[in-house]
Amino acid sequence: MAGRWGWPCAARIVGSHKNLLCRDVGGSETEPRTRKASYLRDFCPHPREDEATATRFAFWRRIEEDTLAEKHAQPSLLSDFILGSQDGLVNVLGVILGVAIASYRYPNPIAIILAGGLAAAFAESISMGAVAYTSTMARRDHYAAEVERERREMVELPDLERQEVREILQRWDFHGDELEEMVDKIAAKPKAWLEIMMAHELNLAPVDPTQARKSAVLVGIAAIVGSLIPLAPFFITQNDIILGIVLSMIVSATTLFLIGWYKARITVGRPARSGLQMLLIGLGSALAGFAIAYLVSGGTVAP
């Protein structure tokens, strides 16, 4: 196929008319084939041989396009990461601030702070991972139960279910004969009917069988990483507790802002605003723990 009329001819065809083998919007089903044959006659003395070559070339090009296709962020993974990292950071920051202010005047306070912080970090990560697993399994079980209920209603109450489809289509500006035609077509395809009801009546999405384990692992890891961020400065400052508190607040605030900024960058919204919101919510929660420890210790940093 790489002979006199092989690759060069195919290259000219595909290079000059990249969408030659694709159907134009608004065009007929037979138009692309007619155009393809016309171009092959114009460019190539041996159309049958070069048609096969051009088809293969287009097939390989399609594979390359699929490989380079845009990658979309997965909302569940993003939400799991934000949930775990933010919750771990905020909770442990509140704990170590409270422990730091309560143990400030005690001998070797850094040991108390690190012990309390590490215990909270690992307990938090395990707890958050377990919550992510059980909540995802609950969503999966709920979806499965609703699927069975919808299937039963499609058999027992078809007129009511058709009316619900009709109302969904009316929201999409289907009316009159076009509306009834679409309702009939959907009702004739039970799988499509069921999926439309699940997605657009109940607003539910299927849960992948492996999603519970993935969520548990991701949330647990994100929680432990987030928990260690406010604790890290105390490993450096040791018994200089006030400096450790200040550095911990700065590092935690910066991290919270970056999490919010990143969330807005890959979804929607203003990155600066999202980062500021995350910072204020996180620090507000952490300072609540600090205030409670301060009040419980008698409103003073002295023993």
C-alpha angles and dihedrals in degrees: 000000000000092000130115097301100027124085099008091055094046091047091054092049097047094037094051097038109029094172094046094120095041126088113248118232108263093013127120126261093247098042097084092051091050092048091046092053091047093052092046091054091049097047105030133048090205105047098173094055094041093045089062091046093049091048091053090046091052090048092054090045089053091053090051091050091051090050092050094042118134114274115224124208114249109237095210093054092047093050091047091051093048092045094051099041097043095044093047093047096046097044096047092043089055091047097049093043089053093045091045095053093043095048098036095114097037122104112268096002092173090071090055092047095048093044093050093043096049092045090051092045097055095038089050094050093050092045094048092047091051092048091050091051096048095043092050091049089049090053091049093049091047091051092049091050092050091049091056091047092051092048090052092048091049087060100036100034106026095152092054092047091048089053090053090052089049091054091050092052091047088060086057091054098258111147142165120355092351089057094050091046091053092047091052092048093050094045089053090060107059094188093053090043092053095046092050091051093048095047103036106026101036097022091224128143127203117257118225113240090237095045095093093057092043092050093048093051095043095046092045093050093043090049094052092047092048091046093054094052098076091038096053097078091059091061087061102039095040108179095003089098098171091054089046091053092050094047092045091053092048095047093045093048091050092049093048091050092050092049091053092044092051092048092055093044094059097035124026136297138060112310095212093048093046091049092050092049092051091047095050095045093047097045091043091056093045093048089053088062090046091052093050092051090047092053094044090052089058098264093287138090092224121095 
